[in-house]
Amino acid sequence: MRDSRTTFPAVPTKNSSLLPHCIDLLFIYLKLPLAKEEIIMSQTYTLDELQQIVHNCQGCQLCRTRTNTVFGEGNPHASLMFIGEGPGRDEDMQGRPFVGRAGQLLDKMIAAMGLQRQQVYIGNIVKCRPPNNRTPLPDEAAACINFIKWQIYLVQPKVIVLLGATAAHYLLDDPRGIMRLRGNWLNYQGIPVMPTYHPAFLLRQESAKRDAWQDLQQVMARLVPEAQK
């Protein structure tokens, strides 16, 4: 079994009374390059502890309008990871990713792949709902992006599916639209990445479901040899 622990620089986040006062300092550290050899290895953290840091985060203006932070959920050792852009109204209320209508469609997409939701890991670029479900602003994404990068580092998925152009833009620094990106294998730090349509778009544009299914079939084909290694 893979170790789900990683390291952050020495910040006293273990002490909950000090945690809110350490957020600014922690963000300075989180903005360091995430190559392991470039990080000071001193204090060990888990996904649960990282979630607590997110829970107390005040790194951008979204903290003022959120009901709950939405960290992510699923198998901490998942081979497949889905990443969207940010929480919507239902996610903000429940503190869980993809639980509204788009989430119900994502569950069906996962089931069509022969998997269950609890077998994969699901996260977002930003952890707080943007007002009126607007696209996250660049400064909001910048304040939050390293959390999802750390989640990827901790989970170590074999394949990542990016749901929509916003996720691809901020994780891969790729400005192309989703219609140009989808269906093509990209790469994040050695991990194969498949961009496809966001489930919310598929609810509005049902004719695109065929293309999304083709993208997921490519993912399924890639996961089979990975599972055999």
C-alpha positions as CSV (number, residue, x, y, z in Angstrom):
1,M,0.0,0.0,0.0
2,R,1.3,3.4,-0.9
3,D,2.1,5.9,1.9
4,S,-0.5,8.6,1.9
5,R,1.7,11.0,3.9
6,T,3.8,13.8,2.5
7,T,5.7,16.8,3.9
8,F,5.3,20.5,4.2
9,P,7.7,23.0,5.6
10,A,7.7,23.4,9.4
11,V,4.5,25.4,10.2
12,P,2.7,24.7,13.5
13,T,-0.5,23.6,11.9
14,K,-0.8,20.7,14.3
15,N,-1.9,23.2,16.9
16,S,-5.5,24.2,15.9
17,S,-5.2,27.5,17.9
18,L,-2.3,28.6,15.8
19,L,-3.6,27.3,12.5
20,P,-5.5,30.5,11.4
21,H,-2.4,32.6,12.1
22,C,-0.2,30.3,10.0
23,I,-2.3,30.4,6.8
24,D,-0.4,33.3,5.2
25,L,2.9,31.7,6.0
26,L,1.7,28.4,4.7
27,F,0.6,29.9,1.4
28,I,4.1,31.3,0.9
29,Y,5.5,27.8,1.3
30,L,2.7,26.3,-0.9
31,K,3.7,28.6,-3.8
32,L,7.2,27.0,-3.9
33,P,7.8,24.7,-6.8
34,L,6.4,21.3,-6.0
35,A,9.4,19.2,-7.1
36,K,10.1,17.1,-4.0
37,E,13.8,17.9,-3.9
38,E,12.9,21.7,-3.7
39,I,10.8,21.4,-0.6
40,I,12.1,21.4,2.9
41,M,11.2,18.0,4.3
42,S,10.5,18.5,8.0
43,Q,6.9,18.0,9.1
44,T,4.7,15.2,7.8
45,Y,1.0,15.7,6.8
46,T,-1.8,13.6,5.5
47,L,-4.7,14.3,3.2
48,D,-6.9,14.8,6.3
49,E,-4.5,17.4,7.7
50,L,-4.3,19.2,4.4
51,Q,-8.1,19.3,4.4
52,Q,-8.0,21.0,7.8
53,I,-5.6,23.7,6.3
54,V,-8.1,24.2,3.4
55,H,-11.0,24.4,5.9
56,N,-9.3,27.4,7.6
57,C,-8.0,29.0,4.4
58,Q,-8.4,32.7,3.9
59,G,-6.2,33.0,0.9
60,C,-8.6,34.8,-1.4
61,Q,-11.9,36.7,-1.4
62,L,-13.9,33.5,-1.9
63,C,-13.5,32.7,1.8
64,R,-15.9,35.6,2.5
65,T,-18.9,34.1,0.6
66,R,-18.5,30.4,1.1
67,T,-20.7,28.2,3.3
68,N,-18.2,25.3,3.3
69,T,-14.9,24.6,1.8
70,V,-15.0,21.6,-0.7
71,F,-11.7,19.8,-0.4
72,G,-12.3,16.7,-2.4
73,E,-13.1,13.0,-1.7
74,G,-12.6,9.5,-2.8
75,N,-10.1,6.7,-2.6
76,P,-6.8,8.2,-1.3
77,H,-4.9,5.7,-3.5
78,A,-7.1,6.0,-6.6
79,S,-5.7,5.1,-10.0
80,L,-8.1,7.6,-11.6
81,M,-8.6,11.2,-10.5
82,F,-11.2,13.7,-11.8
83,I,-10.6,17.4,-11.4
84,G,-13.2,20.1,-12.1
85,E,-13.1,23.9,-11.7
86,G,-14.9,24.6,-8.5
87,P,-17.9,24.0,-6.2
88,G,-21.4,25.0,-7.1
89,R,-24.4,25.8,-4.9
90,D,-25.0,22.2,-3.8
91,E,-21.4,21.5,-3.2
92,D,-21.0,24.7,-1.1
93,M,-24.0,23.6,1.0
94,Q,-22.7,20.0,1.6
95,G,-19.0,20.5,1.6
96,R,-18.6,17.7,-1.0
97,P,-17.5,17.8,-4.7
98,F,-19.9,17.1,-7.5
99,V,-23.1,16.4,-5.6
100,G,-25.6,18.4,-7.7
101,R,-27.0,17.6,-11.1
102,A,-23.6,17.7,-12.7
103,G,-22.3,15.4,-10.0
104,Q,-25.1,12.9,-10.6
105,L,-24.1,12.8,-14.3
106,L,-20.5,12.4,-13.3
107,D,-21.5,9.4,-11.1
108,K,-23.2,7.9,-14.2
109,M,-20.1,8.5,-16.3
110,I,-17.9,6.8,-13.7
111,A,-20.4,3.9,-13.5
112,A,-20.3,3.5,-17.3
113,M,-16.5,3.1,-17.0
114,G,-17.2,0.1,-14.7
115,L,-16.2,1.9,-11.6
116,Q,-17.9,3.3,-8.5
117,R,-17.5,6.8,-7.2
118,Q,-15.7,5.7,-4.1
119,Q,-13.0,4.0,-6.2
120,V,-11.8,7.3,-7.8
121,Y,-10.7,10.6,-6.3
122,I,-12.6,13.8,-7.2
123,G,-11.4,17.4,-6.6
124,N,-11.5,20.9,-7.9
125,I,-9.1,23.7,-8.8
126,V,-10.7,26.0,-6.2
127,K,-12.1,24.9,-2.9
128,C,-14.7,27.6,-2.4
129,R,-17.7,28.4,-4.6
130,P,-17.3,31.5,-6.8
131,P,-20.4,33.7,-6.5
132,N,-23.2,32.8,-8.9
133,N,-21.1,29.8,-10.1
134,R,-18.9,32.1,-12.2
135,T,-15.5,30.9,-13.5
136,P,-12.8,31.3,-10.9
137,L,-10.7,34.5,-11.3
138,P,-7.0,34.1,-11.9
139,D,-6.0,35.4,-8.5
140,E,-8.5,32.9,-6.9
141,A,-7.1,30.0,-8.8
142,A,-3.5,31.1,-8.1
143,A,-4.3,31.2,-4.3
144,C,-5.7,27.6,-4.5
145,I,-3.9,25.8,-7.3
146,N,-1.2,24.2,-5.1
147,F,-3.8,22.4,-2.9
148,I,-4.9,20.3,-5.9
149,K,-1.2,19.8,-6.9
150,W,-0.6,18.5,-3.4
151,Q,-3.6,16.2,-3.6
152,I,-2.3,14.8,-6.9
153,Y,1.1,14.2,-5.2
154,L,-0.5,12.5,-2.3
155,V,-3.0,10.3,-4.3
156,Q,-0.5,9.5,-7.1
157,P,-3.2,8.7,-9.7
158,K,-2.2,6.7,-12.8
159,V,-4.5,8.9,-15.0
160,I,-6.2,12.3,-14.5
161,V,-9.4,13.4,-16.2
162,L,-9.8,17.2,-16.4
163,L,-13.4,18.3,-16.5
164,G,-13.6,21.4,-18.6
165,A,-11.3,24.1,-19.9
166,T,-10.8,25.9,-16.6
167,A,-9.3,22.9,-15.0
168,A,-6.9,22.4,-17.9
169,H,-6.0,26.1,-18.1
170,Y,-5.0,26.4,-14.4
171,L,-3.4,22.9,-13.9
172,L,-1.6,22.7,-17.2
173,D,-1.3,26.4,-18.0
174,D,-3.0,25.7,-21.3
175,P,-5.2,28.5,-22.6
176,R,-6.9,26.4,-25.4
177,G,-10.6,25.8,-25.3
178,I,-12.0,22.4,-24.3
179,M,-13.1,21.6,-27.8
180,R,-9.5,21.7,-29.0
181,L,-8.2,20.0,-25.9
182,R,-10.6,17.1,-25.4
183,G,-9.8,13.7,-26.7
184,N,-6.0,14.4,-26.7
185,W,-3.6,13.0,-24.2
186,L,-1.7,15.6,-22.3
187,N,0.8,15.3,-19.4
188,Y,1.1,16.6,-15.8
189,Q,4.4,15.7,-14.2
190,G,4.5,12.3,-15.9
191,I,0.9,11.5,-15.3
192,P,-1.3,11.0,-18.5
193,V,-4.1,13.6,-18.6
194,M,-7.3,13.5,-20.6
195,P,-9.4,16.7,-20.8
196,T,-13.1,16.3,-21.5
197,Y,-16.3,18.2,-21.2
198,H,-17.5,19.2,-17.8
199,P,-20.7,17.4,-16.8
200,A,-22.5,20.7,-16.4
201,F,-21.8,21.4,-20.1
202,L,-23.1,18.0,-21.0
203,L,-26.4,18.7,-19.2
204,R,-26.8,21.7,-21.5
205,Q,-25.4,20.1,-24.6
206,E,-26.4,16.5,-24.7
207,S,-25.0,16.0,-28.2
208,A,-21.5,16.3,-26.7
209,K,-22.0,13.2,-24.6
210,R,-20.9,11.0,-27.4
211,D,-17.5,12.8,-27.6
212,A,-17.2,12.7,-23.8
213,W,-17.8,8.9,-23.8
214,Q,-15.1,8.5,-26.5
215,D,-12.7,10.4,-24.2
216,L,-13.6,8.1,-21.2
217,Q,-13.1,5.0,-23.4
218,Q,-9.5,6.2,-24.0
219,V,-9.1,6.6,-20.3
220,M,-10.4,3.1,-19.7
221,A,-8.0,1.7,-22.3
222,R,-5.1,3.4,-20.6
223,L,-6.1,2.2,-17.1
224,V,-6.2,-1.5,-18.1
225,P,-2.4,-1.8,-18.8
226,E,-1.7,0.3,-15.8
227,A,-3.6,-2.1,-13.6
228,Q,-1.6,-5.0,-15.0
229,K,1.7,-3.6,-14.1
